[in-house]
Amino acid sequence: MRRLVPAVMLFLAACASRPEPVAAPEPTPVAPSRHAHSTLIGMTASELVAHLGNPALQVREGSSLKMQFRSKNCVVDAYLYPTPTGQGLTRVTHSDARLRSGQDTDQAACISQIEATK
């Protein structure tokens, strides 16, 4: 009788109807982020490259990254750091623009120049 009970249980389990598989919800497409030309804050490294072209210089220090983009007249430095939780991609938290002489300049104008040479 003891051997019959497991066999009956298996038989009953095999006869039970299977639940219909539930289709996983389709992922919502993520719209590409749109940033104003005057700021790079919040962009990832790949977004910077898509926006400004390949950097002229990249410097990695620990988990942070500095990317430098240049036009004929000016230079933009973008500093990317991980989020406070350390999860996800590094993002631009600070950027600055300067003329080739080192003097500060308007960042939006410099970004436009770099985009024009991309």
N, C-alpha and C positions, 0 to 999 in steps of 0.2 A: 504494500500500500504506500509505503514511503516513496518508492520510486515512481509510482503512478502520479502522485501529487505534482512533482515538478514537470512531468510530461504534459499533464492536463493544463498546467499554468502556461507552458510554452505554446500549447495548441490554442488556448484562449487568447493569448497575446497576439498570435499570428492572425487570428480572425478579427481582431479589433480593427476598426477603421483608422486609417492614418489621418492626422490633421493635414489640411491643405497647407503647403508651404506658403509662407507670407513673403511677398516680394519686398525686398529692401527698398526703402524710399530712394528715389533718384537724388543724387547730391545736387544742391542748388549751385548753379554756376556762380563763381566769384567774379564780379566785374573787376577789370583792371583798375587799380587805384589811379585816380586823377589828382595830380599835384599841381599847384600853381607854380609858375615858372620862378617865382620869387623865393621859393623855399624847397629844400630837399628833405626836410625833417620828416621822418617816418618811413622813408624809402628803404628798401633792401638793396643789397649789392647788385642783384640782377636787375632791379628796377632802375638803378642809377645807370648801369651800362646801357639798358634799353633807351633811357632818356638822354644820356650825354655821350654815349659811345664808350670805347675802351679807355680805361684810365691811363694816364701817362706814368703814374706811380701808384704802387700799393705797398703799404707797410703794415704788417701784422705784429701786434704786441699782445701776447696772451690771447684773450678771447676778443679783443677789439681789433678794428681794422680802420686804417686811414686810406682813403682813395683820393687821388689828386687828378683833376681834369684841367686841361690848358687850352686856351685859344692863343691867337697871335698876340693879344694884348693883356690877357688876364689869366688868373689861376683860381680855381675853386678847390678847397679842401673839404671833404666830407668825412666825418668821424662816426663810425658805426660801432655800437655797443650792444651786447646781449640785453634782453629784458631783465628786470630785477629778479624774476623767477629762474632765469637761465634757460627757459623754454623758448623754442621757436628760433627764427632767424635774427641775426643782428640787424639793427636798423639805425638810420642816421639820427643822431641825437644832437649834433652840432655841425654847423658848416660855416665857412667864412670865404670871402672873396678878396682878392688883392690884385693890383696891377703887377706886371713883371718886375717893376722897381721895388715892390714890397709895400707900397702905399695901399691902404684900404680903398675899396671901390664898391659900387653898387652891385650887390649879388645878383639881382634879377637881370641886369644888363649883361653881366659876365656870363650867366647861364645861357642867355640868348645867343651870345657870341659863340659859345662852345657848341651849342646845338646847330648853329649855322655851319660849323666846320665838321660836323659829324659825318 
